[in-house]
Amino acid sequence: MIHNPEIECMSREDMRKLQSERLIKTVKTCYDKVPFYRRKMDELGVKPEDIKSIDDINKLPFTTKHDLRDEYPFGLQAVPMTDVRRIHASSGTTGKPVVDTYTDNDIANWSEGVARVLAAGNVGHGDIVQVAYGYGLFTGGLGAHDGANKRGAVQLPISAGNSEKQIMLMKDFGTSVLCCTPSYALHLAECIEKSDKVNIEDLKLRVGFFGAEPWTEGMRKELEDKLRIKAIDIYGLTEMSGPGVGGECECQNGTHLWEDMFFPEIINPDTLEPVAPGEFGELVFTSLCKEAMPILRYRTRDLTRLIYEPCKCGRTAVRMDRILGRSDDMMIIRGVNVFPSQIETVLTEFPTYTPYYFITVDRKNNEDTFDLDVELREEFYSPNPAKQMPFIKPLYDRIVSLVGIKPNIHILPPGSIERSTGKAKHVNDKRVFKN
């Protein structure tokens, strides 16, 4: 099902024309009303009249997370506070939070983006959408909530946490759609397996929309098998509004990006130059419709590529390939680039392991150490180290083959690694605290 065929199936030529019109308007707004962008553009010798089409976007300055934090809280806002209807922000665990503000139109466009993704799962009248993303400053809860409302579905705003109640209401209310992080969905699946009050046959779940953290094809298969649903990826970021910047269609061969609202580029993260079409690099977004806080060329740090070939679903919106990792999440261990998602990919290849893991990186005697905590599934687990060795060696060999470094693998009892109701934390790099 396509929510908005006129836009989602628009010809490439017409889409470029629409993007050009919206970019010209956005740049003028940024220059006239946001001192930060006026200063940045003046430094580059660029004026609004120099931007005549979307092809001129590479003349504009980049925006980074550091810029957003430096301008905290409202330094990038382009409208008076009397026009603002909502404020959201990131967690701010590593400093000041990233703030985004919204006018009525911004909220409507945000809902439109989420609705387009939900339509791929045929969500609509009669569906009960259990929103188990956190409500509050985090964009996940209200983003999914408003999108479900736009699709005419019933919203069940339970927020994150309280898994026993989540499952009870899932059964009693007849939830058909689940929205949450993939790691929390997997935790709910484990709770259902262990429950003596409900089993999977009691539920009416048929589709889930999972985002806010990277997840692998292996995790998708596990979610689909355990919850007996179709698992769909929804993509977004606070800086562009929240979830609904894009999402998978029913073909699940890439994430369609709503490029009428968010123009994507792929650049080389080192040179900041555009890469050739189809090549991997860093994803950059420019908001084309935001009124309250428009953003020019935001460096997401997500590493991926864009696919412009037509999709079998009929949508012409560009597709984003699976995110390989984040340039700022990449760890360099013993001179080797390592992404946490690589470890998850390996774990899901082994049916003996759960997909939960935790990486600790440290430096001892001037050498990097790489410790990996994993869990064997209950039917395979033994506290006897000798009985663990036959399971450790294949995992060890696979990680060395894929990543190129030797991990110290520690097998923990099932359920030992923390289950998160929000974004899962997978890494503790202790080297940042040492000289």
KELUM-955979 format. One record per residue (C-alpha): x, y, z; residue in one letter. Coordinates in steps of 0.2 Angstrom, whole numbers, plus 2048, in hexadecimal, padded with zeros to 3 digits. Layout:
residues N
XYZa/...
//
This chain:
residues 435
800800800m/8078117FBi/801820807h/80482E7FBn/8078287E9p/8088397E1e/81883D7EBi/81F82B7EEe/81E8267DCc/8228377D4m/82E8377C5s/84083B7C8r/83F84B7BEe/8308527C7d/83884D7D8m/8478577D3r/83D8667CFk/8338657E0l/8448637E9q/84B8727E0s/83C87D7E5e/83D8787F7r/84F8797F9l/84F88B7F2i/8428907FEk/84B88780Dt/85C88F809v/8548A1809k/84B89D81At/85C897821c/8658A681By/8598B3820d/8538AC831k/8618A1838v/8718AB83Cp/87B89B83Df/87889782By/87A8A9825r/88B8A882Dr/88F898825k/88989C814m/8938AD815d/8A38A4819e/8A189A809l/89C8A97FFg/88B8A17FBv/87A8AB7FAk/8698A47F8p/8688AA7E6e/87689F7E2d/86B8907E5i/86188D7D6k/85D87B7D7s/86086B7E1i/8708697D7d/8788787E0d/87686F7F1i/88986C7F2n/88C87E7F3k/88487F804l/88C87C815p/88B86C81Ff/88386B830t/88985F83Et/88385984Fk/890864857h/88887384Ed/87786F855l/87E86D866r/88887D865d/878886860e/86E87E86Ey/860880871p/85788B863f/86689385Ag/86088A849l/84E88E84Bq/84789883Da/83689D844v/8318A6854p/82C89B862m/81A8A0860t/819896850d/821886859v/81587985Fr/82186B865r/83386986Bi/83D85886Ah/84F85486Ea/85B84686Es/86183D87Es/870849880g/87A83B888t/88A841881t/887854884g/879860880k/86A858877p/86685B865v/856866864v/849866857d/83A871857t/82A86F84Dy/81C87A845t/80B873842d/811870830n/821867836d/81685B840i/80B858832a/819854826n/821849833w/81183F835s/81083E822e/821836821g/81D82982Fv/80C825827a/815821816r/82081481Fv/81180D829l/80880B818a/8157FF812a/80E7F3820g/7FC7F681Bn/7F97FF82Bv/7E880882Cg/7D7808833h/7D47FA83Fg/7E67F8843d/7EC7FA855i/7FD801855v/8077FE865q/81380C867v/821806872a/82E81386Ey/83181F87Cg/82582E87Dy/82C83F882g/83B84987Bl/840839871f/83883A85Ft/83382885Eg/823827868g/81A836862l/821834850g/81A82284Ea/80A828858h/80683684Cd/80A82C83Dg/7FE81E842a/7F182B845n/7F3832833k/7F082082Dr/7E081F836g/7E6811842a/7E3810855v/7F281685Fq/7F780D86Fl/803819877p/80B80D884i/81D814882s/82D80A886a/82F7FE894g/8247F38A0n/8257E4894s/8197DA89Ee/80B7E789Bk/8117E9889q/80D7D7886i/7FD7D7890m/7F67E5886l/7FC7DE876m/7F17CF879k/7E27D7881d/7E17E6875f/7E57DC866g/7F47E6860t/7F87E384Es/8077EF84Bv/8167F1857l/821801856c/831800860c/8447FE85Ft/8497ED858p/8537E8868s/8437EB872y/8387E2866a/8447D3868l/8437D587Bh/8307D487Al/8317C5870a/83C7BC87De/8307C188Ac/8227BA881i/82B7A987Ee/82E7A8891k/81C7AE896s/8107A289Ed/8027AE89Bk/8037B1888v/80A7A8879n/80D7AF868i/7FD7A6861e/7F37B286Dd/7F97C1864l/7F37CA854k/8037D2850l/8077D383Dr/8137E083Av/8217EA844g/82A7FB840f/83A7FB848f/848809848g/852815853a/861809852e/86A7FF845p/8647ED843w/8697DF838t/8607D382Ce/8647C5839g/85A7CF846m/84C7D283Ar/84A7BF836k/84B7BC849e/83D7C984Cl/8327C283Ee/8347B0844d/8317B3857k/8237C0855l/81C7B9845r/81B7CA83Di/8237D482Ek/8317DF835a/8337EF82Ci/8417FC82Fd/83C80E832i/84A81B831y/84B82C838g/855838842l/85184784Et/85A853844e/84E850835m/83E84E840s/83F83D846g/83982C840p/83182C82Eg/840834824v/83E82381Bg/83981181Dg/839800814e/82B7FC808c/8237EB807e/8327E57FCc/83F7E880Aq/84D7EC7FDn/8527FC804g/84B80B80Et/841817804h/846829809l/838837808w/8438427FDe/83684E7FAd/83885380Cm/84A84E810f/85784F802f/865841804p/8778427FEe/885836800i/89683D803i/8A8837807n/8A983A81Ap/8BC83F818d/8BB84A809t/8A985080Bl/8A784E7F8e/8998457F0p/89C8337ECv/89782A7DBa/8858247DAp/8838147E3g/8938157EDe/893814800f/89782480Ag/88F82F818e/87D833816l/879846817v/86784E818f/86085F814t/84E86281As/84486980Dl/83386D816c/838871828k/83288282Ee/837883840a/84987C83Em/84F87982Dp/85F87082Bi/86C87181Dl/877862818r/876859829y/88484C82Ar/87B83D832t/88B832833r/88182482Dd/88B81A820l/881813812t/87D8167FFr/86E81B7F5l/8658107E8i/85C8197DAy/85680A7D0e/8438087CFp/83B7FE7DEc/82F7F07DAk/8237F87E6c/8208077DAg/8278147E5r/83481F7DCt/83B8267ECa/84E8227EEv/8538147F9r/860813806m/86A803808d/86D7FC819r/877807824i/8887FF826l/88C809836g/88F81A83Cr/8A0823838s/89F82984Ad/89B818851d/8AA810848m/8B780A854m/8C980884Fi/8D07F9858i/8E27F4855r/8E17FE845g/8D17F683Ev/8C17FE83Bn/8B37F5845v/8A07F9845f/8957F2853p/8897EC846s/8967E083Fq/8957D784Fi/8827D684Fe/8837CF83Dt/88E7C1842v/8847BC852l/8747BB848t/87D7AE83De/87E7A284Bf/86E79B852p/877796862t/8797A8867y/86C7B686Ct/86F7C6862p/8737CF872y/8867D5874y/8917E287Df/8A27E7877i/8AF7EE883t/8BE7F687Bv/8CD7FB886d/8E07FE885r/8EC7F4890k/8FF7F488En/8FD80087Fn/8F27F3876e/8E07F4872d/8D57E687At/8C47E0872f/8B97D787Ed/8A87D0878l/89A7CB884d/88D7BF87Cv/87F7B4881e/87C7A287Cl/86A79D87Br/86379488Ae/863783882e/87678487Ef/87C78D88Dy/88878589As/89278E8A7p/8A07818A4n/8AD78A899p/8B277A891a/8A177888Ak/8A1789884q/8B0787879m/8A877E86Bp/89C78D869f/8A979B86Bi/8B579585Ek/8A979684Fp/8A47A8854l/8B67AD858y/8BB7A7846d/8AD7B083Er/8B17C0846i/8C37BF842v/8BE7BB830s/8B27CA82El/8BA7D7839v/8CC7D3839g/8CF7D484Ci/8D07C785Ak/8C27C9867p/8C27C3879n/8B17BA879i/8A87B888Ah/8987AD88Ai/88C7B3897l/87C7AB89Dp/86C7AE893p/8647BF898g/8747C689Fs/8767D4893i/86B7E3896e/85B7E488Cr/8577F6887s/8467FE885t/84D80B87Ag/85D80C870k/8697FD875a/87B80187Bk/8877F5874h/8987FD877v/8A3803885n/8B380B87Ed/8BE80E88Dk/8CC815883r/8C4826882v/8C8828895f/8DB824893k/8E982D88Cn/
//
